[in-house]
Amino acid sequence: MRGAVPRYLAVGMTDLPDHDHWLTPSEAERLQGFPYAKRREEARLGRWTAKRAVARALRLEEDTAILRDLVIRNASDGAPEVFFDGRRAPMSISMTDRADWAVCTVIGGDRPIGCDLELVEPRSSAFVADYFTSEERADIEAAPHDHDLLANLIWSAKESALKVLRTGLRRDTRSVDVKIMSEELDGGWRSLYVTTEEDSVFTGWWCRFGEFVFTYVSATGTVAPTSLIDPPPLEKATPSHSWMAEPRRSPPAGPLGPGR
Ligand SMILES: CC(C)(COP(=O)(O)OP(=O)(O)OC[C@H]1O[C@@H](n2cnc3c(N)ncnc32)[C@H](O)[C@@H]1OP(=O)(O)O)[C@@H](O)C(=O)NCCC(=O)NCCS
C-alpha cells in the first residue's frame, strides 16, 4: 500500500452481510456478548468496514476467508490494531461510526491517526460551554448561522485528535484546541489544525457529506484522505438508526454456530 497516503472506506449498515463467517470465533464471541443490538450492530459494522478497508488498501480479495484472517483488535487503551495471519500488520487504522455508517481510515506504517464521523445536529450552548476552549467558543459565536456545523465539526476534530493521542475522552476535551479553516483545498476537503496543551500541532482535514461531517487528524502527515471507493459512498449517505426497531435482536449465524 502507498505508505503515507491516508485512505478511507465508508460503509452503511445495509451493506452488512447477514452472517458472521468473516469473523474469527473470538471476534464473534466478543460481539455476541453485547446485550443490545445497537452496540452489537455498530461494532459488527465497524469490524466489517475496517477489515474491508485494510483488504482494499493491501489490494487483497475481499472474500470471507481473507476478511476472517484480517483481525482488528483493540489495544489496552482501546485503539484498534490490525493483525494478519496472526502477526501485527505494518499499518495504522482509525475507526468511527455514526447513524448506521462506519468509516475506517488506513495508512501504512506506525503513524498516529484519528478519524471521526458526526452528524450536523443541534448542540446546546451548555455543551459548547462545557467542552470547548474559549477560542473555539469565540469562533462559534462569531458565526451564528453556522453554529451547529461548527460545533459538530470542532467536536469531531477533538475526537479525532484524542484518538491520535490514544486517550479518547479520558483526556479533557479542552486540552486540544481546534481551528477550522473554511477554504476548500482538495476535492471538497478543507483543512483544520489542532494544538494540544503540550504545544504539539496536528494537521487535519474535514469534509461535509450531506448531514454528516467527517474529520481526519494526523500527528505526522499533511495529506487529505482519499476514498478507497470512487465515488465516495458517503456522498450519498443518509443517517438512519436501524437498531431502534429491534433493540434486542439475536446475533446472526457465524463461526460459533446459529445466532442465539
Ligand atoms: C475514543 C472515543 C472518544 C470514541 O468514542 P465514540 O465517538 O463514541 O466512537 P467512534 O465510533 O467515533 O469511535 C469508536 C472507535 O474508536 C476507537 N478507539 C477507542 N479507544 C481509542 C483510543 N484510546 N485511541 C484511539 N482510538 C480509540 C475504537 O476503534 C472504537 O471502535 P471499536 O471499539 O469498535 O474498535 C471513546 O471510545 C473513548 O473515549 N474511549 C476511551 C475511554 C474509554 O475507554 N471508555 C470506556 C467506555 S466508558
The ligand as an SDF file (V2000), in Angstrom:
LIG
                    3D

 48 50  0  0  0  0  0  0  0  0999 V2000
  -12.2490    7.0940   21.5130 C   0  0  0  0  0  0  0  0  0  0  0  0
  -13.6800    7.5520   21.8590 C   0  0  0  0  0  0  0  0  0  0  0  0
  -13.6560    9.0410   22.1190 C   0  0  0  0  0  0  0  0  0  0  0  0
  -14.5810    7.2450   20.6440 C   0  0  0  0  0  0  0  0  0  0  0  0
  -15.9050    7.2950   21.0230 O   0  0  0  0  0  0  0  0  0  0  0  0
  -17.1810    7.4550   20.0460 P   0  0  0  0  0  0  0  0  0  0  0  0
  -17.2070    8.7920   19.4300 O   0  0  0  0  0  0  0  0  0  0  0  0
  -18.3400    7.0490   20.8420 O   0  0  0  0  0  0  0  0  0  0  0  0
  -16.9890    6.3520   18.9660 O   0  0  0  0  0  0  0  0  0  0  0  0
  -16.4180    6.3150   17.4670 P   0  0  0  0  0  0  0  0  0  0  0  0
  -17.3570    5.4440   16.7290 O   0  0  0  0  0  0  0  0  0  0  0  0
  -16.0880    7.6290   16.8700 O   0  0  0  0  0  0  0  0  0  0  0  0
  -15.0370    5.5410   17.6920 O   0  0  0  0  0  0  0  0  0  0  0  0
  -15.0270    4.2670   18.2890 C   0  0  0  0  0  0  0  0  0  0  0  0
  -13.7100    3.6210   17.9560 C   0  0  0  0  0  0  0  0  0  0  0  0
  -12.6450    4.4300   18.4670 O   0  0  0  0  0  0  0  0  0  0  0  0
  -11.5190    3.5790   18.6270 C   0  0  0  0  0  0  0  0  0  0  0  0
  -10.9050    3.8810   19.9080 N   0  0  0  0  0  0  0  0  0  0  0  0
  -11.3550    3.5730   21.1440 C   0  0  0  0  0  0  0  0  0  0  0  0
  -10.4820    3.9910   22.0700 N   0  0  0  0  0  0  0  0  0  0  0  0
   -9.4600    4.5760   21.3990 C   0  0  0  0  0  0  0  0  0  0  0  0
   -8.2370    5.1790   21.8140 C   0  0  0  0  0  0  0  0  0  0  0  0
   -7.8840    5.2560   23.1060 N   0  0  0  0  0  0  0  0  0  0  0  0
   -7.4190    5.6810   20.8690 N   0  0  0  0  0  0  0  0  0  0  0  0
   -7.7360    5.6020   19.5480 C   0  0  0  0  0  0  0  0  0  0  0  0
   -8.8870    5.0160   19.0940 N   0  0  0  0  0  0  0  0  0  0  0  0
   -9.7260    4.5190   20.0220 C   0  0  0  0  0  0  0  0  0  0  0  0
  -12.0280    2.1250   18.5680 C   0  0  0  0  0  0  0  0  0  0  0  0
  -11.6330    1.5480   17.3380 O   0  0  0  0  0  0  0  0  0  0  0  0
  -13.5270    2.2920   18.6280 C   0  0  0  0  0  0  0  0  0  0  0  0
  -14.2660    1.3220   17.9130 O   0  0  0  0  0  0  0  0  0  0  0  0
  -14.2900   -0.2200   18.4160 P   0  0  0  0  0  0  0  0  0  0  0  0
  -14.4430   -0.1900   19.8940 O   0  0  0  0  0  0  0  0  0  0  0  0
  -15.4650   -0.8220   17.6980 O   0  0  0  0  0  0  0  0  0  0  0  0
  -12.9800   -0.8190   17.9690 O   0  0  0  0  0  0  0  0  0  0  0  0
  -14.2130    6.8120   23.1140 C   0  0  0  0  0  0  0  0  0  0  0  0
  -14.3880    5.4430   22.8040 O   0  0  0  0  0  0  0  0  0  0  0  0
  -13.3040    6.9290   24.3010 C   0  0  0  0  0  0  0  0  0  0  0  0
  -13.2120    7.9880   24.8910 O   0  0  0  0  0  0  0  0  0  0  0  0
  -12.5990    5.8720   24.6840 N   0  0  0  0  0  0  0  0  0  0  0  0
  -11.6400    5.9320   25.7640 C   0  0  0  0  0  0  0  0  0  0  0  0
  -12.3110    5.8590   27.1200 C   0  0  0  0  0  0  0  0  0  0  0  0
  -12.8970    4.5110   27.3420 C   0  0  0  0  0  0  0  0  0  0  0  0
  -12.3180    3.5120   27.0140 O   0  0  0  0  0  0  0  0  0  0  0  0
  -14.0400    4.4630   27.8810 N   0  0  0  0  0  0  0  0  0  0  0  0
  -14.6820    3.1910   28.1020 C   0  0  0  0  0  0  0  0  0  0  0  0
  -16.1010    3.2740   27.7760 C   0  0  0  0  0  0  0  0  0  0  0  0
  -16.9340    4.1490   29.0580 S   0  0  0  0  0  0  0  0  0  0  0  0
  1  2  1  0
  2  3  1  0
  2  4  1  0
  2 36  1  0
  4  5  1  0
  5  6  1  0
  6  7  2  0
  6  8  1  0
  6  9  1  0
  9 10  1  0
 10 11  2  0
 10 12  1  0
 10 13  1  0
 13 14  1  0
 14 15  1  0
 15 16  1  0
 15 30  1  0
 16 17  1  0
 17 18  1  0
 17 28  1  0
 18 19  1  0
 18 27  1  0
 19 20  2  0
 20 21  1  0
 21 22  1  0
 21 27  2  0
 22 23  1  0
 22 24  2  0
 24 25  1  0
 25 26  2  0
 26 27  1  0
 28 29  1  0
 28 30  1  0
 30 31  1  0
 31 32  1  0
 32 33  2  0
 32 34  1  0
 32 35  1  0
 36 37  1  0
 36 38  1  0
 38 39  2  0
 38 40  1  0
 40 41  1  0
 41 42  1  0
 42 43  1  0
 43 44  2  0
 43 45  1  0
 45 46  1  0
 46 47  1  0
 47 48  1  0
M  END
$$$$
